[in-house]
Amino acid sequence: QVQLVESGGGSVQSGGSLRLSCAASGYTFSNFNHNWITWFRQASGKEREGVAAIYIASGTDVYADPVKGRFTISRDNAKNTVYLQMSNVKLEDTAMYYCAAGGIMFRPSTYKYWGQGTQVTVSS
């Protein structure tokens, strides 16, 4: 049974930082060697959008334009964990953040495995 568990969400002031974690169990990253692990977010009343993705085989990372230069995705293969370092956060970063595994970049319909989400709330 593949499980993804996000943690690290919370409340942060605009301009601050937060690090989200996505811990995987029931599989190892090598199982998804040719796929992506991706952070998505969904703000209230909006569609789910891809934020940052990392290609497990190579470590190649990609970012959505709104977060480029502010967010960094990374992985620790030994811990089977993917991180999202959020810096200089903005009010518009407020959303539920989800990690997903085994899909293709920012295409949510291609992902089979999802975490339960962790809420990030940015205040001024």
Summary of the structure (lengths in Angstrom):
residues: 124
radius of gyration: 13.4
end to end distance: 40.5
largest distance: 41.4
contacts: 381
relative contact order: 0.31
helix: 13%
strand: 52%
